[in-house]
Amino acid sequence: TAGQQQKLILDVFPASGGSVHLNTIQPNTYPWEGIYYQDVPVTMTAIPAPGFKFVHWEAPALFANPLTADAITVNIAQQTLVTAVFIPDNENKELLYTLPNPVSSGEPVTAAFFADAGTALVFEMMDSHGAAIYRHEYHATETGLQRIVFTSSGLASGIYLLRIITNDQQLTKQLVVTSNSK
């Protein structure tokens, strides 16, 4: 029905990666929520933070594949989550990065890397002695930035190695876990 209002939830990944200019405003915190008329276009522009670059928009309710233009205009026909995805601008498609790093024990961690659709890979976490403490097989469903979110619950303070293994490459990154001082 014309004139109906819908909720827009706007987010950025990672939290420090940048911000979004939305029509005439630029929210200071994310996720941010606003109500918009479904028949009125909404324009969003991704603004990378220093040291980051914009990669793409994710909004499965609006479009099937991520959009790479830094500015998009959409109609919000239903409650919608839109995420602007950024990466450090010194990274390239061969690298793996983790956010946050260091992490307090018990907090979620995101491992992010690029892969082509259909790529089979293994995600491993090893302790400082090289013993695997977590292993998960994963298949990339779309080409682009892949994210694996896991918890650091139960991990003692120390240095861990994260490894992504595909047929073409092996990526390794240190993860520092600190004690939770809450």
C-alpha positions in Angstrom: 0.0 0.0 0.0 1.4 3.4 -0.9 2.5 5.4 2.0 3.2 2.5 4.4 6.2 2.9 6.7 9.0 0.4 7.0 12.0 0.0 9.3 15.5 0.4 7.9 18.3 -1.1 9.9 21.7 0.3 8.8 24.9 -1.3 9.9 28.6 -1.2 9.0 31.2 -4.0 9.0 33.6 -3.8 10.7 32.4 -1.3 13.3 35.5 0.9 12.7 35.5 0.5 8.9 33.4 3.6 8.1 30.0 5.2 8.2 27.0 5.8 5.9 25.5 9.0 4.7 21.7 8.3 4.5 19.7 10.9 2.6 20.4 14.0 4.7 21.9 12.4 7.9 25.0 10.5 8.9 24.3 8.2 11.9 27.1 8.2 14.6 26.4 4.7 16.0 25.5 1.4 14.3 23.4 -0.5 14.0 21.1 2.4 13.4 17.3 2.2 12.9 15.0 4.6 11.1 11.4 4.5 9.6 10.9 5.3 6.0 8.0 5.4 3.6 8.2 2.4 1.3 7.4 4.4 -1.9 10.1 7.1 -1.2 13.6 6.3 -2.4 16.4 6.2 0.1 20.0 7.1 -0.9 22.9 5.6 1.0 26.6 6.5 0.5 29.4 4.5 2.1 32.1 6.6 3.6 35.3 4.7 4.5 37.2 5.6 7.7 40.9 6.5 7.3 42.8 3.3 6.5 39.7 1.5 5.1 38.1 1.1 1.7 34.5 0.3 0.8 33.8 -3.2 -0.6 30.1 -3.7 -1.1 26.6 -3.4 0.3 24.7 -6.4 1.7 20.9 -6.4 1.9 19.4 -9.8 1.1 15.9 -8.4 1.4 16.6 -5.8 -1.4 19.1 -7.5 -3.7 20.4 -11.1 -4.2 24.0 -10.2 -4.7 26.1 -7.5 -3.0 26.3 -4.2 -4.8 29.7 -2.5 -5.2 28.8 1.1 -6.0 29.6 3.3 -3.1 26.2 5.1 -3.4 22.9 3.3 -3.9 19.2 4.3 -4.0 16.6 1.9 -2.9 13.0 1.7 -1.8 12.4 0.0 1.6 9.4 -2.3 0.9 9.8 -4.3 4.1 11.9 -4.2 7.3 15.4 -4.3 5.9 18.9 -4.7 7.2 21.5 -2.9 5.0 25.2 -3.4 5.8 28.1 -1.4 4.3 31.2 -3.7 4.2 34.7 -2.2 4.4 38.2 -3.7 4.5 41.6 -2.2 5.5 42.9 -0.5 2.4 46.3 -2.2 2.7 44.8 -5.6 2.4 44.3 -7.5 -0.9 42.3 -10.5 -2.0 44.9 -13.0 -0.8 44.9 -11.9 2.8 42.9 -13.0 5.9 42.1 -10.6 8.7 40.4 -10.9 12.1 38.2 -8.4 13.9 38.7 -7.6 16.7 42.3 -8.5 17.3 43.2 -8.6 20.1 39.9 -9.9 21.5 38.8 -10.4 25.1 38.0 -14.0 26.0 34.3 -14.7 25.5 33.8 -12.1 22.7 32.9 -13.0 19.1 35.6 -12.9 16.5 35.1 -12.5 12.7 37.6 -14.0 10.3 37.2 -12.3 6.9 38.8 -13.2 3.5 38.0 -13.3 -0.2 37.0 -16.4 -2.0 35.2 -17.3 -5.3 31.8 -18.9 -5.2 32.0 -22.7 -4.8 35.4 -22.6 -3.1 35.7 -25.4 -0.6 37.9 -24.5 2.4 38.8 -25.5 5.8 38.9 -23.0 8.7 41.2 -24.0 11.6 42.2 -22.5 14.9 45.4 -23.8 16.5 47.0 -23.1 19.9 50.5 -21.8 20.3 51.9 -25.4 20.0 50.2 -26.0 16.6 47.5 -28.3 17.9 44.2 -27.8 16.2 41.5 -26.8 18.7 38.8 -26.0 16.1 38.2 -27.1 12.6 35.3 -26.4 10.3 34.7 -27.1 6.6 33.1 -24.3 4.7 31.9 -23.6 1.1 31.7 -20.1 -0.2 28.2 -19.5 -1.7 29.1 -16.2 -3.4 32.2 -14.7 -4.8 33.6 -11.9 -2.6 34.2 -11.2 1.1 33.6 -14.3 3.2 33.0 -14.0 7.0 33.3 -16.7 9.6 32.1 -15.6 13.1 33.2 -17.7 16.1 33.4 -17.2 19.8 36.5 -16.9 21.9 34.7 -18.4 24.9 36.8 -20.9 26.7 40.0 -19.7 25.2 42.8 -18.9 27.6 44.8 -15.7 27.2 47.5 -16.2 24.6 48.3 -16.3 20.9 46.4 -18.5 18.5 46.7 -19.2 14.8 43.8 -19.0 12.4 44.2 -20.8 9.1 42.2 -20.9 6.0 43.1 -23.7 3.6 41.8 -23.9 0.0 43.0 -25.8 -3.0 44.9 -22.7 -4.2 46.2 -21.1 -1.0 46.8 -21.3 2.7 46.3 -18.1 4.8 47.4 -17.8 8.4 46.8 -15.0 10.9 47.7 -14.6 14.6 44.8 -14.0 17.0 45.6 -12.5 20.4 43.2 -13.5 23.2 43.3 -11.4 26.4 41.6 -12.2 29.7 38.1 -10.7 30.2 38.5 -8.1 32.9 34.8 -7.4 33.5 
